[in-house]
Amino acid sequence: MSAAALRPLAGLAAGLVFGLGLVISGMADPAKVLAFLDIAGAWDPSLAFVMGGAIAVALPGFLLLPRRGAPALGGRFELPTARAIDRNLLLGAALFGLGWGIGGFCPGPAFTALTLAAPGTLVFVPAMLAGMWLGHRLRGGRLAGPAAPAR
Amino acid sequence: MPLDPTPFTPWMSLLGGVLIGIASLMVLGLLGRIAGISGITLAAMRPGGDRGWRIGFLLGLVAAPLAWAALGNGAVAQSVPGNLPAMALAGLLVGAGSILGAGCTSGHGVCGLSRLSPRSMVAVPLFMAVAAATVFAIRHLLGGGA
């Protein structure tokens, strides 16, 4: 099998490991996310440990792996290069935080919740996809055409 | 009604976080990309481009709780807010905000902070603060929950 043919399988494997991480950590449970954000209530600080564990592993990797020259399955490293703190970044992060605080879902956990088919999930996910399309339009992007500059 | 309080689970949360870090490095080392869920989702929805691995990644996310249950762990505990209009608004805001801000909890939170990206170092504290303020307003000022 060529390296290019392995790319979808690598994506599947990474998504599975990522999803298991969300499930095991409790991040996939909106109740736990909202309890983490509820500092003035019955605060559950667990999710700080999720971020801590993930960054402890990823930080040295992001430092070392790009020095290898090319990714293992072909192509090249394509990492964001933007550095400007602009209006879109601030407005986007604020809108994201507002939605995250209302629903307790960010995009990854929302996908892991699909098969459990709770009504709130089945409303949230299509709205999120529509919102992504809207966000893309607000950035001036078209739906078809070359890849978006967003990651 | 707000959802019930949840127990403090430092070790399981740390272990899950380590898995998320490993998965992010799989995407980086094998595919050369950022494991940002919002960016992956948008690119997977758009025709053309390098969609194969992205669709695979999303399928992996969707399948993860089934794999967890198949390993003998039983169903995953998830309490999803039941206020459907609020959840529709939340989804719209999360989707639009993540693309406008070029990243969510994974792209800015895990990958961006690990890359020491100055944009992520602004975005993450900002969305955490707004999210915490939102929960405070809903639960302690309005006395409800989604």
Interface residues (C-beta under 8 A of the other chain):
Chain A: R7 P8 L9 A10 G11 L12 A13 A14 G15 L16 V17 F18 G19 L20 G21 L22 V23 I24 S25 G26 M27 A28 D29 P30 A31 K32 L34 A35 L37 D38 I39 A40 G41 A42 D44 P45 S46 L47 F49 V50 M51 G52 G53 A54 I55 A56 V57 A58 L59 G61 F62 L65 P66 R68 A70 P71 A72 L73 G75 R76 F77 E78 L79 P80 A82 R83 A84 I85 N88 L89 L90 L91 G92 A93 A94 L95 F96 G97 L98 G99 W100 G101 I102 G103 G104 F105 C106 P107 G108 A110 F111 T112 A113 L114 T115 L116 A118 P119 G120 T121 V123 F124 V125 P126 A127 M128 L129 A130 G131 M132 W133 L134 G135 H136 L138 R139 L143 A144 G145 P146 A147 A148 P149 A150 R151
Chain B: P2 L3 D4 P5 T6 P7 F8 T9 P10 W11 M12 S13 L14 L15 G16 G17 V18 L19 I20 G21 I22 A23 S24 L25 M26 V27 L28 G29 L30 L31 G32 R33 I34 A35 G36 I37 S38 G39 T41 L42 A43 M45 R46 P47 G48 G49 D50 G52 W53 R54 I55 G56 F57 L58 L59 G60 L61 V62 A63 A64 P65 L66 A67 W68 A75 V76 A77 Q78 S79 V80 P81 G82 N83 L84 A86 M87 A88 L89 A90 G91 L92 L93 V94 G95 A96 G97 S98 I99 L100 G101 A102 G103 C104 T105 S106 G107 H108 G109 V110 C111 G112 L113 S114 R115 S117 P118 R119 V122 A123 V124 L126 F127 M128 A129 V130 A131 A132 A133 T134 V135 F136 I138 R139 H140 G145 A146
